[in-house]
Amino acid sequence: MSANSPVSFLRTIVAVLRPLLALVLQWMFWPYIQPYVWFLFCLAVFLSSWIGGLSGGLAATVLSTALVLYLFVPPEVLAALGRPRNSLSLVVFMGMGVLFSLFHERLNRTAVAMHGFDGPDDYLRRLPEFTDTFELTTLDGTVFPLEQWPLARAARRDQGSG
């Protein structure tokens, strides 16, 4: 996926929002899940790397790590992170984030190549060809014109509802 592609940039932005959602949920449920500081952020990083590939996953890993250390780790534990035993969970979390990011980047690239595309710009350019194979309809059977397909609307950065 091209780093300069609008699709890639949008996916990275959406990916970075996942740790913020995890922050809100963890803040709400902290009395119930304490002391498991990485619990919701593991899922956030996994989903972020799935959506945003390498850049989205790495950004989510760094953001999640900073949020957890700043907001959920007590100061006395934070001061003891210099000792290897105390920093194990931090190292495991960050390693997991890097591995998830690498895995999903490879998976996304393979899926795009498997379908014969060079990247997001290629499948946006070839979108009219999809109408020969696919048909999107509403529940009542009305066929959506190509211009109303979600991928076409995203390519135009259409902010319309529905």
Backbone torsions as a table, in degrees:
resi	resn	phi	psi	omega
1	MET	NA	127.0	-179.0
2	SER	-65.0	133.5	-178.6
3	ALA	-67.4	-23.2	-178.1
4	ASN	-93.8	-1.0	-178.2
5	SER	-69.3	139.3	176.4
6	PRO	-61.5	-33.0	178.3
7	VAL	-66.0	-43.0	179.1
8	SER	-63.0	-43.3	179.4
9	PHE	-63.3	-44.5	179.6
10	LEU	-63.2	-41.8	178.9
11	ARG	-63.8	-37.4	178.1
12	THR	-66.1	-42.1	178.5
13	ILE	-62.5	-46.5	179.1
14	VAL	-62.4	-38.6	179.9
15	ALA	-64.0	-39.0	-178.0
16	VAL	-71.5	-20.3	178.0
17	LEU	-71.8	-23.6	-178.4
18	ARG	-60.3	-46.0	177.2
19	PRO	-62.8	-30.6	177.5
20	LEU	-68.6	-37.1	174.4
21	LEU	-65.7	-41.3	176.8
22	ALA	-61.6	-38.5	178.0
23	LEU	-60.8	-47.3	180.0
24	VAL	-61.5	-46.8	-179.7
25	LEU	-65.0	-42.8	-179.3
26	GLN	-66.8	-36.8	178.0
27	TRP	-62.9	-40.6	-179.5
28	MET	-68.8	-39.8	-173.7
29	PHE	-104.7	12.5	-176.0
30	TRP	-55.5	-40.4	178.7
31	PRO	-60.6	-24.4	-176.4
32	TYR	-93.5	-27.2	-175.7
33	ILE	-109.1	-2.6	178.4
34	GLN	-59.5	135.9	14.2
35	PRO	-102.6	19.6	-174.7
36	TYR	-81.0	83.0	-171.1
37	VAL	-69.9	-27.8	-174.8
38	TRP	-93.5	-5.7	-170.2
39	PHE	-48.6	-63.2	-176.6
40	LEU	-77.5	-25.2	-178.7
41	PHE	-73.3	-25.1	174.1
42	CYS	-62.2	-45.9	178.3
43	LEU	-64.9	-41.0	179.8
44	ALA	-61.0	-43.6	-179.8
45	VAL	-68.1	-39.6	177.8
46	PHE	-59.6	-49.8	-179.3
47	LEU	-66.8	-37.0	179.2
48	SER	-64.3	-41.6	179.4
49	SER	-70.9	-30.7	177.3
50	TRP	-67.3	-42.3	-178.6
51	ILE	-79.2	-46.1	-171.3
52	GLY	-101.9	1.1	179.9
53	GLY	66.2	-149.1	-175.3
54	LEU	-62.8	-51.3	-176.5
55	SER	-66.0	-42.8	179.1
56	GLY	-66.6	-39.7	179.9
57	GLY	-68.8	-42.3	179.0
58	LEU	-67.6	-40.2	177.5
59	ALA	-63.1	-42.2	179.1
60	ALA	-66.2	-36.1	178.5
61	THR	-64.4	-47.1	-179.9
62	VAL	-64.9	-46.0	179.7
63	LEU	-62.7	-44.6	179.4
64	SER	-61.6	-43.5	179.7
65	THR	-61.0	-45.6	179.6
66	ALA	-63.5	-42.9	179.9
67	LEU	-63.4	-44.6	-179.2
68	VAL	-64.8	-47.6	-178.0
69	LEU	-64.1	-38.0	-176.2
70	TYR	-79.5	-36.8	-171.3
71	LEU	-105.9	-24.3	-171.4
72	PHE	-119.7	-16.9	179.6
73	VAL	-91.6	124.5	179.6
74	PRO	-61.2	148.7	-177.0
75	PRO	-57.2	-36.8	-179.5
76	GLU	-68.1	-32.1	176.2
77	VAL	-74.8	-38.6	178.9
78	LEU	-61.2	-38.7	179.1
79	ALA	-66.7	-26.6	-178.0
80	ALA	-91.1	5.8	-178.2
81	LEU	-67.4	-13.4	178.2
82	GLY	-66.9	-23.0	178.6
83	ARG	-84.1	134.7	-175.7
84	PRO	-54.2	-40.0	-178.3
85	ARG	-61.3	-36.1	-176.5
86	ASN	-82.8	-17.9	-178.4
87	SER	-100.6	6.4	-177.2
88	LEU	-59.1	-46.7	-178.0
89	SER	-63.9	-35.4	177.5
90	LEU	-64.8	-46.1	179.8
91	VAL	-65.0	-41.9	178.9
92	VAL	-63.9	-43.8	179.9
93	PHE	-61.7	-48.6	-178.5
94	MET	-66.1	-38.7	175.9
95	GLY	-63.1	-41.2	177.3
96	MET	-61.8	-41.8	178.8
97	GLY	-62.2	-41.6	178.1
98	VAL	-65.5	-44.6	-179.7
99	LEU	-65.4	-44.1	175.6
100	PHE	-57.7	-44.1	-177.8
101	SER	-63.4	-45.8	178.6
102	LEU	-63.8	-43.0	-179.7
103	PHE	-62.3	-48.7	-177.3
104	HIS	-69.9	-32.8	175.0
105	GLU	-62.0	-45.7	178.8
106	ARG	-63.7	-42.6	178.9
107	LEU	-62.0	-44.8	179.6
108	ASN	-63.4	-44.0	179.3
109	ARG	-63.7	-40.5	179.6
110	THR	-65.2	-41.6	179.7
111	ALA	-64.1	-43.1	178.8
112	VAL	-63.1	-45.3	-179.7
113	ALA	-67.5	-37.0	-178.6
114	MET	-61.8	-31.9	-180.0
115	HIS	-90.6	7.0	173.1
116	GLY	84.0	19.7	179.8
117	PHE	-104.1	152.3	175.9
118	ASP	-85.9	-20.7	-179.0
119	GLY	166.0	-174.6	-177.4
120	PRO	-59.4	-38.7	-179.9
121	ASP	-64.3	-33.3	179.8
122	ASP	-67.7	-45.5	-178.9
123	TYR	-74.0	-23.0	172.6
124	LEU	-71.0	-39.5	179.0
125	ARG	-66.5	-34.1	-176.6
126	ARG	-94.2	10.6	-178.2
127	LEU	-54.3	-41.0	179.0
128	PRO	-57.9	-26.7	178.0
129	GLU	-66.2	-25.0	-177.1
130	PHE	-65.5	-26.3	-177.6
131	THR	-66.1	-19.8	176.3
132	ASP	-72.8	-24.7	-175.0
133	THR	-108.8	-36.6	-173.8
134	PHE	-117.1	152.5	175.1
135	GLU	-139.1	123.5	177.1
136	LEU	-100.5	129.5	-179.1
137	THR	-131.6	160.5	172.8
138	THR	-82.6	176.1	179.6
139	LEU	-62.9	-28.2	179.4
140	ASP	-87.8	3.9	174.8
141	GLY	96.0	0.1	178.3
142	THR	-69.0	129.5	-178.0
143	VAL	-83.1	130.7	176.2
144	PHE	-76.4	132.6	171.2
145	PRO	-70.3	156.4	-177.4
146	LEU	-52.6	-37.1	-177.7
147	GLU	-64.1	-19.8	-178.9
148	GLN	-98.1	-1.5	177.9
149	TRP	-64.6	144.3	-178.4
150	PRO	-56.2	-40.4	-179.2
151	LEU	-66.2	-39.2	178.1
152	ALA	-66.9	-40.7	178.6
153	ARG	-66.3	-39.0	178.2
154	ALA	-65.7	-37.2	179.5
155	ALA	-65.1	-32.7	177.5
156	ARG	-85.6	-4.4	-174.8
157	ARG	59.2	38.9	178.0
158	ASP	-68.8	125.4	-178.6
159	GLN	-101.5	12.1	-177.8
160	GLY	-62.7	162.1	-179.8
161	SER	-83.8	157.8	175.2
162	GLY	69.1	NA	NA
